[in-house]
Amino acid sequence: MVFENLSNKLQEVFKKLKGKGRLTEEDVNLALREVRIALLEADVNFQVVKDFIAKVKEKAVGHEVLESLTPGQQVIKIVHEELINLMGKTNAKLNDAGSPPTIIMLVGLQGAGKTTTAAKLAYLLKKQGKKPLLVAADVYRPAAIKQLQVLGDTIDVPVFTMGEQSPVDIAKASINFAKSNLKNYVIIDTAGRLHINEELMDELKKIKDVVHPHEILLVVDAMTGQDAVNVAKSFNDELGLTGVILTKLDGDTKGGAALSVKAVTGCPIKFAGMGEKIENLEPFYPDRMASRILGMGDVLTLIEKAKEALDAEKAQKMQEKLKSREFDLEDFLDSMQQIKKMGPLEQLLGMIPGMGKVKDIAGMVDEKELKHIEAIIYSMTPEERRKPEIIDGSRKKRIAKGSGTSIQEVNRLLKQFEQMKKLMKQFGGMEKQLKKGKKIKFPFFS
């Protein structure tokens, strides 16, 4: 899970601070020393860490913090604010051409995931009602053009290609094609190299000079850590980047690149790749990411994902069933199948404050686990599905035998059913509380 190591360490540090009624400057210094070590271990740039700690310390040792009734919480608030500042304060949106098409040039080293990211970005824009065009300008990597065409077919977005002709000519011709075919976004997938060299930069500069892109986005693998920041700085010096897309952020438990890129290059992170699927590209929100790092969750993103993935009519019926206590095991199975559409459950739990205590349900929407759950539920009688409380030892034995599972697995399913009911009750009230401007409480997770 993204930032898992850093998040765990920072939460341990702040747990100690919360336990103190009064803080001294020495308490703050000790805590910040541990924060510094945690950031460095997360592969955050050394100078970025130094500046970050200095800013936090300047605010944290002030009279109003040390004399506060809740000094530990005040320090956490300061760290939260500085993390947001470090990553760019607000979500950086794509530049708009005003007069279409908006031209987006994707650059980066080979293996960073440019081609897949181009398709993901096109998919995201299409969902927003835009008409994107993908451009296959990587004529060097074997099968790069074919890969983009396959991805384009998958999301029903046209791909402009001229085979293995000059990338500069391809890019130039694609703009005329986009205009004549009323496409309002052009996404150019450029070639990469295994390392930065003069040949690569010369070609990218020529493309830039010909198409005058509104966005030059660097696609960089978050898993490369500190190297990602060095790559970003080099590309920015040569091309003048407008933003960064971090790929594989879901698999980077350190997260140092995300915390360093903006500070080192001045370029905002505009999107983050949070999985391999075509829909796994998300706008990057510094405030939400800072909250996740500090274990505060990310309820807004969770609600957005739910709205996008869940069937509104089914969700409403489930809420009504929960209120009337008619939510049964068939509804439970249906709800898990819907939640699976939102993405890996481990990621979703990371958006809920205090998720650590419910990690045991993280595998519930795994493909294999779903099949087991389905087999168990369909081995029950209609009455057992409606009233799980009547399932005693002998019934469990029969259900386990009929589903090809064990009694322990049946017990686990029944426990998960109760947990899911509580989870859904809480989730149902989140959006309502947010709209009223109320602070959300999570008794189930606290």
C-alpha positions as CSV (number, residue, x, y, z in Angstrom):
1,M,0.0,0.0,0.0
2,V,1.2,3.5,-0.9
3,F,3.3,5.2,1.9
4,E,2.6,2.2,4.2
5,N,6.1,2.2,5.9
6,L,6.2,6.0,6.3
7,S,2.6,6.2,7.5
8,N,3.2,3.5,10.2
9,K,6.3,5.2,11.5
10,L,4.8,8.7,11.6
11,Q,1.7,7.4,13.4
12,E,3.9,5.8,16.0
13,V,5.8,9.1,16.5
14,F,2.6,11.1,16.9
15,K,1.0,8.5,19.2
16,K,3.8,9.4,21.7
17,L,3.1,13.1,21.4
18,K,-0.6,12.7,21.9
19,G,0.0,10.9,25.2
20,K,1.7,14.0,26.7
21,G,-0.4,16.7,28.4
22,R,2.3,19.3,27.9
23,L,5.2,19.4,25.4
24,T,8.6,20.8,25.8
25,E,10.9,22.0,23.0
26,E,13.0,18.8,23.7
27,D,9.8,16.6,23.1
28,V,9.3,18.3,19.7
29,N,13.0,17.9,18.8
30,L,12.9,14.2,19.6
31,A,9.7,13.7,17.6
32,L,11.1,15.6,14.6
33,R,14.3,13.6,14.7
34,E,12.2,10.4,14.3
35,V,10.2,12.1,11.5
36,R,13.4,13.0,9.7
37,I,14.6,9.4,9.9
38,A,11.2,8.1,8.6
39,L,11.3,10.5,5.7
40,L,14.8,9.6,4.7
41,E,14.0,5.9,4.9
42,A,11.0,6.6,2.6
43,D,13.6,7.8,0.0
44,V,12.6,11.5,0.3
45,N,15.3,13.8,-1.1
46,F,17.8,14.9,1.7
47,Q,17.5,18.6,1.1
48,V,13.7,18.3,0.9
49,V,13.7,16.6,4.3
50,K,16.0,19.2,5.8
51,D,13.8,22.1,4.7
52,F,10.6,20.3,5.7
53,I,11.9,19.6,9.3
54,A,13.1,23.3,9.6
55,K,9.6,24.6,8.6
56,V,7.8,22.3,11.0
57,K,10.1,23.0,13.9
58,E,9.8,26.8,13.4
59,K,6.0,26.5,13.8
60,A,5.9,23.7,16.4
61,V,8.1,25.3,19.0
62,G,6.0,28.5,19.1
63,H,4.5,29.6,22.4
64,E,0.9,29.0,21.2
65,V,1.6,25.3,20.4
66,L,3.6,24.3,23.5
67,E,1.2,26.1,25.8
68,S,-1.9,24.6,24.0
69,L,-4.3,22.2,25.7
70,T,-3.6,19.7,22.9
71,P,0.0,20.4,21.8
72,G,0.4,16.9,20.3
73,Q,-2.5,17.5,17.9
74,Q,-1.2,21.0,17.1
75,V,2.1,19.5,16.0
76,I,0.3,16.9,13.8
77,K,-1.8,19.7,12.3
78,I,1.5,21.6,11.4
79,V,3.0,18.4,9.9
80,H,-0.2,17.8,7.9
81,E,-0.1,21.4,6.5
82,E,3.6,21.2,5.6
83,L,3.1,17.8,3.8
84,I,0.3,19.4,1.7
85,N,2.6,22.4,0.9
86,L,5.4,20.0,0.0
87,M,3.3,18.1,-2.6
88,G,1.8,21.2,-4.2
89,K,-1.1,22.6,-2.0
90,T,-3.9,21.9,-4.5
91,N,-4.9,19.5,-7.3
92,A,-3.1,20.8,-10.4
93,K,-5.5,20.4,-13.4
94,L,-4.6,20.0,-17.0
95,N,-4.0,23.2,-19.0
96,D,-6.8,24.0,-21.4
97,A,-6.0,25.2,-24.9
98,G,-9.0,27.4,-25.1
99,S,-9.2,26.7,-28.8
100,P,-9.1,22.9,-29.4
101,P,-7.2,20.7,-29.5
102,T,-5.4,20.7,-26.2
103,I,-2.0,19.0,-27.0
104,I,-0.5,16.8,-24.3
105,M,3.0,15.4,-24.9
106,L,4.0,12.5,-22.7
107,V,7.8,12.1,-22.1
108,G,9.9,9.8,-19.9
109,L,12.4,6.9,-19.9
110,Q,11.7,3.5,-21.3
111,G,9.9,1.3,-18.9
112,A,8.1,4.1,-17.0
113,G,4.8,3.1,-18.5
114,K,4.2,6.0,-20.9
115,T,2.1,4.0,-23.5
116,T,-0.2,2.5,-20.9
117,T,-0.5,5.9,-19.1
118,A,-1.4,7.5,-22.5
119,A,-4.3,5.1,-22.8
120,K,-5.3,5.6,-19.1
121,L,-5.3,9.4,-19.6
122,A,-7.4,9.1,-22.8
123,Y,-9.9,6.9,-20.9
124,L,-10.1,9.4,-18.0
125,L,-10.7,12.3,-20.5
126,K,-13.3,10.3,-22.4
127,K,-15.2,9.6,-19.2
128,Q,-15.3,13.4,-18.7
129,G,-17.0,13.8,-22.1
130,K,-13.9,14.8,-24.0
131,K,-12.9,13.5,-27.4
132,P,-9.2,12.4,-27.2
133,L,-6.9,11.2,-29.9
134,L,-3.9,8.9,-29.1
135,V,-0.8,9.4,-31.2
136,A,1.8,6.6,-31.7
137,A,5.1,8.6,-31.9
138,D,7.3,5.9,-30.4
139,V,8.7,4.3,-33.5
140,Y,11.7,2.6,-31.9
141,R,10.4,0.3,-29.2
142,P,9.3,-3.0,-30.7
143,A,5.5,-3.3,-30.7
144,A,5.0,0.1,-29.1
145,I,2.6,1.2,-31.9
146,K,0.7,-2.1,-31.8
147,Q,0.4,-1.8,-28.0
148,L,-1.2,1.7,-28.2
149,Q,-3.6,0.5,-31.0
150,V,-4.7,-2.5,-28.8
151,L,-5.2,-0.2,-25.8
152,G,-7.0,2.4,-28.0
153,D,-9.4,-0.4,-29.3
154,T,-10.1,-1.4,-25.7
155,I,-11.3,2.0,-24.7
156,D,-12.7,2.9,-28.1
157,V,-10.3,5.9,-28.7
158,P,-8.8,6.4,-32.1
159,V,-5.0,6.0,-32.5
160,F,-3.1,8.1,-35.1
161,T,-0.2,6.3,-36.6
162,M,2.1,6.7,-39.7
163,G,4.1,3.5,-39.1
164,E,7.8,4.1,-38.5
165,Q,8.1,7.5,-40.1
166,S,9.8,10.4,-38.3
167,P,8.2,11.1,-34.9
168,V,8.3,14.8,-35.6
169,D,6.3,14.3,-38.8
170,I,3.9,12.0,-37.0
171,A,3.3,14.5,-34.2
172,K,2.8,17.4,-36.7
173,A,0.3,15.4,-38.9
174,S,-1.7,14.3,-35.9
175,I,-2.7,17.8,-35.0
176,N,-4.2,18.4,-38.4
177,F,-5.9,15.1,-38.2
178,A,-7.4,16.0,-34.7
179,K,-8.7,19.3,-36.0
180,S,-10.3,17.8,-39.1
181,N,-11.9,15.0,-37.0
182,L,-13.1,17.3,-34.2
183,K,-10.9,15.8,-31.5
184,N,-10.4,18.2,-28.6
185,Y,-7.4,16.4,-26.9
186,V,-4.3,15.0,-28.5
187,I,-2.1,12.7,-26.4
188,I,1.3,12.1,-28.0
189,D,3.1,8.9,-26.8
190,T,6.8,9.7,-27.4
191,A,9.7,7.4,-27.4
192,G,11.9,6.8,-24.3
193,R,15.4,5.6,-23.8
194,L,17.0,3.5,-21.1
195,H,18.7,6.6,-19.8
196,I,18.7,10.3,-20.6
197,N,20.9,11.2,-23.6
198,E,21.3,14.0,-26.2
199,E,19.6,12.0,-29.0
200,L,16.4,11.6,-26.9
201,M,16.3,15.2,-25.9
202,D,16.9,16.5,-29.4
203,E,14.0,14.6,-30.7
204,L,11.6,15.7,-27.9
205,K,12.7,19.3,-28.4
206,K,11.9,19.1,-32.1
207,I,8.4,17.6,-31.4
208,K,7.9,20.4,-28.9
209,D,8.9,23.1,-31.4
210,V,6.5,21.7,-34.0
211,V,3.3,21.0,-32.0
212,H,3.7,23.6,-29.2
213,P,2.1,21.4,-26.5
214,H,-0.1,22.9,-23.8
215,E,1.2,20.1,-21.5
216,I,4.5,18.3,-21.3
217,L,3.9,15.6,-18.7
218,L,6.7,13.4,-17.4
219,V,5.7,9.8,-16.8
220,V,8.0,8.5,-14.1
221,D,7.9,5.2,-12.1
222,A,7.4,6.0,-8.4
223,M,9.1,2.7,-7.5
224,T,12.5,4.1,-8.7
225,G,12.5,6.4,-5.6
226,Q,15.2,9.0,-5.5
227,D,16.1,8.3,-9.2
228,A,12.6,9.4,-10.2
229,V,13.4,12.9,-8.8
230,N,16.7,13.0,-10.6
231,V,15.0,12.0,-13.9
232,A,12.3,14.7,-13.3
233,K,14.9,17.4,-12.8
234,S,16.8,16.5,-15.9
235,F,13.7,16.4,-18.1
236,N,12.5,19.7,-16.6
237,D,15.8,21.4,-17.2
238,E,15.8,20.3,-20.9
239,L,12.1,20.6,-21.8
240,G,10.3,22.7,-19.3
241,L,7.8,20.3,-17.8
242,T,4.3,21.4,-16.9
243,G,3.6,18.4,-14.7
244,V,4.4,14.9,-13.6
245,I,2.5,11.6,-13.7
246,L,3.7,9.0,-11.1
247,T,3.1,5.4,-12.1
248,K,3.0,2.4,-9.8
249,L,2.3,4.6,-6.8
250,D,0.1,1.8,-5.4
251,G,3.1,-0.5,-5.2
252,D,5.5,1.9,-3.6
253,T,5.4,1.6,0.1
254,K,8.1,4.3,0.5
255,G,6.6,7.1,-1.5
256,G,9.6,9.3,-1.5
257,A,9.2,10.4,-5.1
258,A,5.8,11.9,-4.5
259,L,7.1,13.9,-1.6
260,S,10.2,15.2,-3.4
261,V,9.2,15.9,-7.1
262,K,7.3,19.1,-6.5
263,A,9.9,20.6,-4.2
264,V,12.9,19.7,-6.4
265,T,11.5,20.6,-9.8
266,G,8.6,23.0,-9.1
267,C,6.4,20.8,-11.3
268,P,3.1,19.6,-9.8
269,I,2.1,15.9,-9.7
270,K,-1.0,16.0,-11.8
271,F,-1.9,12.3,-11.8
272,A,-1.0,9.1,-10.1
273,G,-1.2,5.5,-11.4
274,M,-2.8,3.4,-8.7
275,G,-3.0,0.0,-10.4
276,E,-2.6,-1.8,-13.7
277,K,-6.1,-1.5,-15.0
278,I,-7.0,1.1,-17.5
279,E,-9.2,3.0,-15.0
280,N,-6.5,3.1,-12.4
281,L,-5.3,6.7,-13.1
282,E,-6.4,9.3,-10.5
283,P,-6.0,13.1,-10.2
284,F,-3.4,13.8,-7.5
285,Y,-4.7,15.7,-4.5
286,P,-1.9,16.8,-2.1
287,D,-4.3,17.3,0.8
288,R,-5.9,13.9,0.5
289,M,-2.5,12.2,0.1
290,A,-1.2,14.0,3.2
291,S,-4.2,12.8,5.2
292,R,-3.6,9.2,4.0
293,I,0.1,9.4,5.1
294,L,-0.9,10.5,8.6
295,G,-3.6,7.8,8.9
296,M,-6.5,10.3,8.7
297,G,-8.0,8.5,5.7
298,D,-9.4,10.0,2.5
299,V,-13.1,9.9,2.7
300,L,-13.7,12.3,-0.3
301,T,-11.9,10.0,-2.7
302,L,-13.7,7.0,-1.3
303,I,-17.1,8.6,-1.9
304,E,-16.0,9.6,-5.4
305,K,-15.0,6.0,-6.2
306,A,-18.3,4.7,-4.8
307,K,-20.4,7.1,-6.9
308,E,-18.5,6.1,-10.0
309,A,-18.5,2.4,-9.5
310,L,-21.6,1.5,-7.6
311,D,-25.0,1.0,-9.0
312,A,-27.0,3.9,-7.4
313,E,-30.3,2.0,-7.5
314,K,-28.8,-1.1,-5.8
315,A,-27.0,1.1,-3.3
316,Q,-30.2,2.8,-2.3
317,K,-32.0,-0.5,-1.9
318,M,-29.2,-1.8,0.3
319,Q,-29.4,1.3,2.5
320,E,-33.1,0.8,2.9
321,K,-32.5,-2.9,3.7
322,L,-29.9,-1.9,6.3
323,K,-32.2,0.6,7.9
324,S,-35.1,-2.0,8.1
325,R,-32.6,-4.7,9.2
326,E,-33.5,-6.8,6.1
327,F,-29.9,-6.9,4.7
328,D,-29.2,-10.6,4.2
329,L,-26.3,-12.8,2.9
330,E,-27.4,-12.5,-0.8
331,D,-27.2,-8.7,-0.4
332,F,-23.9,-9.1,1.2
333,L,-22.5,-11.1,-1.8
334,D,-23.9,-8.5,-4.2
335,S,-22.4,-5.6,-2.2
336,M,-18.9,-7.2,-2.3
337,Q,-19.2,-7.8,-6.1
338,Q,-20.0,-4.1,-6.4
339,I,-17.2,-3.0,-4.0
340,K,-14.7,-5.0,-6.1
341,K,-15.4,-2.6,-9.0
342,M,-14.0,0.3,-6.9
343,G,-10.5,-1.2,-6.8
344,P,-8.4,-3.3,-4.3
345,L,-10.1,-3.3,-0.9
346,E,-6.7,-2.7,0.8
347,Q,-6.6,0.7,-1.0
348,L,-10.2,1.5,0.0
349,L,-9.5,0.6,3.6
350,G,-6.5,3.0,3.5
351,M,-9.0,5.8,2.8
352,I,-10.9,5.2,6.1
353,P,-9.5,6.5,9.4
354,G,-8.4,3.7,11.6
355,M,-8.4,1.1,8.9
356,G,-5.7,-0.9,10.6
357,K,-8.2,-2.8,12.8
358,V,-10.2,-4.2,9.9
359,K,-7.3,-5.5,7.8
360,D,-8.7,-9.0,8.3
361,I,-11.4,-8.2,5.7
362,A,-9.0,-6.9,3.1
363,G,-9.1,-10.1,1.1
364,M,-12.8,-10.4,0.9
365,V,-13.2,-9.2,-2.6
366,D,-10.3,-11.2,-4.0
367,E,-11.4,-13.1,-7.0
368,K,-10.7,-16.5,-5.4
369,E,-12.2,-15.5,-2.1
370,L,-15.4,-14.3,-3.8
371,K,-15.9,-17.7,-5.4
372,H,-15.6,-19.4,-2.0
373,I,-18.1,-16.9,-0.5
374,E,-20.5,-17.4,-3.4
375,A,-20.2,-21.2,-3.0
376,I,-20.9,-21.0,0.8
377,I,-23.9,-18.6,0.4
378,Y,-25.5,-20.7,-2.4
379,S,-25.1,-23.8,-0.3
380,M,-27.4,-22.3,2.3
381,T,-31.2,-22.5,2.3
382,P,-33.2,-19.4,1.4
383,E,-34.2,-19.1,5.1
384,E,-30.5,-19.3,6.2
385,R,-29.6,-16.5,3.8
386,R,-32.3,-14.3,5.1
387,K,-31.6,-15.2,8.8
388,P,-27.9,-16.1,9.3
389,E,-28.5,-16.1,13.1
390,I,-30.2,-19.5,12.8
391,I,-27.1,-21.2,11.4
392,D,-25.9,-23.5,14.2
393,G,-23.2,-26.1,14.3
394,S,-25.0,-28.8,12.3
395,R,-26.0,-26.3,9.6
396,K,-22.5,-25.0,9.3
397,K,-21.3,-28.6,8.8
398,R,-23.8,-29.2,6.0
399,I,-23.0,-25.8,4.4
400,A,-19.2,-26.5,4.5
401,K,-19.7,-29.9,2.9
402,G,-22.0,-28.6,0.2
403,S,-19.7,-25.7,-0.7
404,G,-16.5,-27.7,-0.6
405,T,-15.1,-25.5,2.2
406,S,-14.4,-25.8,5.9
407,I,-16.5,-24.9,9.0
408,Q,-13.8,-22.3,9.8
409,E,-14.4,-20.7,6.4
410,V,-18.2,-20.6,7.1
411,N,-17.5,-19.0,10.5
412,R,-15.3,-16.4,8.9
413,L,-17.9,-15.5,6.3
414,L,-20.5,-15.0,9.0
415,K,-18.1,-12.8,10.9
416,Q,-17.3,-10.8,7.8
417,F,-21.0,-10.4,7.1
418,E,-21.5,-8.7,10.5
419,Q,-18.5,-6.5,9.9
420,M,-19.7,-5.5,6.4
421,K,-23.1,-4.5,7.8
422,K,-21.4,-2.1,10.3
423,L,-19.1,-0.8,7.6
424,M,-22.0,-0.1,5.2
425,K,-24.0,1.6,7.9
426,Q,-21.2,4.0,8.6
427,F,-20.4,4.6,4.9
428,G,-24.0,5.4,4.2
429,G,-23.9,8.4,6.5
430,M,-20.5,9.8,5.5
431,E,-21.6,11.9,2.5
432,K,-24.6,13.3,4.4
433,Q,-22.3,14.4,7.3
434,L,-19.8,15.9,4.8
435,K,-22.6,17.9,3.1
436,K,-23.6,19.3,6.4
437,G,-20.0,20.3,7.2
438,K,-20.0,17.9,10.2
439,K,-16.9,16.1,11.4
440,I,-17.2,12.4,10.5
441,K,-17.0,9.9,13.4
442,F,-15.9,6.3,12.9
443,P,-16.9,4.3,16.0
444,F,-16.4,1.0,14.2
445,F,-12.8,1.8,13.4
446,S,-11.8,3.7,16.5
